[in-house]
Amino acid sequence: AKLLELIPDGGCSQSDLARDAGITKQAVGPRLAEMAGLDYITVSADPGDGRAQIVEITDQGRHARDVARELTAVMEAEWEAVVGEADYAVFRSVLDRLADRPRSTVSPAPT
């Protein structure tokens, strides 16, 4: 759902989307393929740059994005009701800081 949130209505390049998501083009590729398979997005060649790919959100993708937003709002309201407004504000602040931090360059341990 995060990637759907990052795609503007006019579309964007795969490179810009990867950058905005904080991941590599190689990592975003399989995610885009999955979303295209669900008809949430279309991926097409950029007419101005044959090497670039343009990602556009479909009506079905907009619907999925909107449903995810609604479900997130309901879930967050429930959590806030459980822990209280002050504690929830701290929780959100910590999550926002974690989400904004640079991605780790440490590779996972081999299994």
Beta strands, then each sheet from edge to edge (+ up, - down):
strand 1: 12-13
strand 2: 41-46
strand 3: 49-57
sheet 1: 1+ 3- 2+
end
